[in-house]
């Protein structure tokens, strides 16, 4: 059962439609803003070419930040894993639609 609302978000100039669980809209928008910023920084550095490589480098950098923070401060791994699983399911559901656009 879908308990969220559909939202359009833009990352590096590309629009994506995602389903956002009720009560998590602000967190999703913060994540989109952060990811977009990091990807643009990597692209604008000129060291990485191609959107797929920019995406992978952003993922690696953000994962490194996450693991560093977790090792320093402790971390609620299970809650984080649940949120990642929900985000992954949302992305899996909308990616076939996005592929049809290009």
N, C-alpha and C positions, 0 to 999 in steps of 0.2 A: 504494500500500500504506500502510495506517495504521500509523505507528510510535509513536503516542501513546496516552494514556489519556483517557477522558472525565472531565471535572470539572464540577461545578456551582459557579458563582460568583454572587455577588450584588453588584449595582451599583445604588445608590440604591433599594434595596428590591425590585428586580426580579431574578429568577433567570435565569441563562443557562447553558446546557450547552455547553461547549467541549471540543474535543480538544486536549490539550496534548502537544507532542512530549516524548518521553522526555528526562529531564535538564533540562527547562525549567520544571518545576512551581513552584519557588520564585520564579523571575523573573516568571512569570505572576501568581502571588499578589501579588507586590510591585506589579505594574502595576495589578492590580485594586484594591488598597488605595489606591494613589496616585490613580487615576482617580476612585474613589468619593469620596475626600477632597476633591479639587478640585471635583467636580460639586456636592457638598454645600455647599462654601464659596460657590460661585457662586449656588446656589439660596437659601441662607440670607442672602445679602447683600440680597435683595429687589429687586435691580436688574434681574434677568432672570427672566421668567416663562415657564413651559412647558418640559417635559422636552427637547423637540427643541432649543430655543434654549440651554438649559443645556448640552446635549451639544456643540453647535457652539462655544459660548464656551469650554468646557473644552478642546476640541480646538485651538482657536486659541491659547489660553494655553500649553498644553503644547508645541505646535509652536513657538511663540515661544521658550520656554525651551530647546528642543532646538537651534534655529538659533543662538541666542545662545551656547550652550555649544560648539557646533561651530565657530563663528567664533573663539572664544577659544582653544580647546584642540586643535583638530584633531579629526578624527572618522573612524572606519572606516565610510564610507558604504556600501560593498558589504555588509558584515556586517549593518548596520542594515537595509538594504533587503531582504535575505534574510529577516530576522526579521519585518519588516512584511508581506512577501508571505505568509509562513506563517500569521501571525495573520489576515490578510485572508481567506485560503483557509478557515481554520477558521471565521471568522465567517460567510462566505458559505454554508458547509455547514450551519450550525445556525440561521441566521436564519429560513428557511422554517418550521422546527419551532416557533420562538418565536412567529411570527406567528399560528400556529394556536391558541395558548393564549389570545390576547386577541381 
